[in-house]
Amino acid sequence: MVYLAPFAVALAALSALPTSMAAAHRAMVVHEEREVPAHFALAGTPSPDTPISLKIALTATDMSGLEKVAWDVSTPGNPLYGQHLNYDETRAYAAPHPETVSAVTKWLNENGITNLTTSGAFNDWLAFTVPISTANSLLKANFQKFSEVGGPTELTRTLSYSIPVDLKQHVDLVYPTTDFVRLSKGPRFEVHKTLDKLATRDVSASCQSAITPQCLQALYGIPTTSATNSSNNNTIGVSAFLNQWAEKADLEQFLKAYRTDIPSTTTFQEQNLDGGMDPQLPGAAGIEANLDTQYTVGVATGVPVTLFSVGSANTDGGLDGFLDLANNLLNQTTTPGVLTTRFNEGDVTQALAVNLCNAYMMLGGRGTSVIYASGDGGVSGSQSQNCTTFVPTFPSGCPWVTSVGSTNLTNNDAGNLTETAATFSAGGFSNYFTIPSYQNDAVNLYLDGLGSMYSGKYNSSRKARAYPDVSTNGVNYTIILNDVLQIIGLKASVGGTSCSSPTFASIIALINDRLIGVGKPRLGFLNNRLYAKATSGAFNDITTGSNPGCGTNGFPAAQGWDPVTGLGTPNFGNLLAAAMG
């Protein structure tokens, strides 16, 4: 990836830029506009000479053609199934046409903007730094300062911007402009309590209060035998944003306690970008990163794990890290077999959501299963419970990711442990993306049963992408946290769909291992297979519980797919058998 020029150099160039040039010489059209979101308030006007860094996403040469190929290689029964694309094949579709690069560059040059930097896996972004006054003139915008109500986020944004009419076919979006993402607050889950060492007892009884790898193996039939095809591109990528990193000493203590059958020295690799770090300072690791590494290394036995630590050096309170990580992976010769991410947001502009969703489509086409936690706010998504309409989360609403909700272990009327929907499990219907054909039948069957319940509170058009797709247990996960003495770590219990995503990712990675072992390709984009009739017996149907929010009880779980637990929780043996078929 190519980064912006050093600030001092860029600043020296700012004074030479005109502030009232050719924006008026071309017919302009509004490209994006919006109202101030409820969770932000206007906080003032920045000085006209304040520098602002912007990026323009250029349109691909043939995105629809790329999407068709990605679909074909991910659809069981298609002659192209499993023939995943390589970098060069993807680039042929995704790179901007030379005419696009030329047209957008000419427009910027006309406005005195010549210090351009290309970035992205396919040189499909143009970046530059200009004074606010130039940005306003260039885009017919009005950049203002905004502050998060009751929160720490401060952003410089505009509520609308325009581009030349003749460039509409060349520009996807300009970023950051109209997005108000609040990544700084992180995922919504907490450390609940400190746990004493569990006495040896029946797994089913102990798992209700403390989930461990052994519990997940028993719940879902996950094998303990080690993967044997780790040299064949079968890896798990774990996303860690906002300078999160994981403590290897904590992982070692975790394995000593809960995976005594494998070497406690088993660890993960790390890659840092955007100023990400891996200091390995005892007692300072991130809760979420520790969770993700302990439950991928600890569940996906023998599968190599890489933690991608994304810093904030290139983050302006938005989705820069998401974009940069996706482009970093697409730029590699080999992509991970599985990528698991826990973050989700409720206020992402449609243009930005589509751009990032396209990146996940490309990863799917290259053979990566992109897996996201659905979120922890029930039908309120990532917003407060004061919402009046349900809030869909992103990227779970992207049809090219596999969204994972959560379940909880409870006692049924007979006193036996059973899985029910976790109340925090986010789910619903996208306001941006149309329903993909793979889930059309399953979702419409649920909507037939739901009837007019919550009419007007969600996108009930029957044309919306619905999520989550699947679920796993997500309550009372035991982790080792902040092992300061590197002798006895603090045992903590955490919960959220952030627990479910790495669990399901681990299951897919182990299935990939078995597939590769018999000469079959890794799964890649999952959803075409997950919703297929041949896979219908691969899930434990969750029919009780709901996901309350926005002053309601939320969507009820039901037989078949539902917007709380998706298709249900996995049965490893049946899912493997379906994948082998």
Secondary structure, DSSP 8 states (H G I E B T S, - for coil): ------HHHHHHHHTTS-SSSGGGGS-EEEEEE----TTEEEEE---TT-EEEEEEEE--S-HHHHHHHHHHHTSTTSTTTT----HHHHHHHHS--HHHHHHHHHHHHHTT----EEESTTS-EEEEEEEHHHHHHHHT---EEEEETTSS-EEEE-SEEEEEGGGTTTEEEEESSS----GGG--S--EEEE-----S--HHHHTTT-B-HHHHHHHHT---S--S-TTSS--EEEEE-TT----HHHHHHHHHHH-TTS-TT---EEEEETT------TT---HHHHHHHHHHHTTSTT--EEEEEE-STT-SSSSHHHHHHHHHHHTSSS--SEEEE---BS---HHHHHHHHHHHHHHHHTT-EEEEE--SSGGGTTS-TT-SS----BTTTSTTSEEEEEEEEEE-TTS-EEEEE-TT---EEEEEEE--GGGHHHHHHHHHHHTTTTTTTS--SS-EEEE--EEEE-SSEEEEE--TTSSS-EEEEE-SHHHHHHHHHHHHHHHHHHHHHTT-----S-HHHHTSGGGGGGEE---S-B--BTTB---B--SS-BTTTBT-EE-HHHHHHHHH-
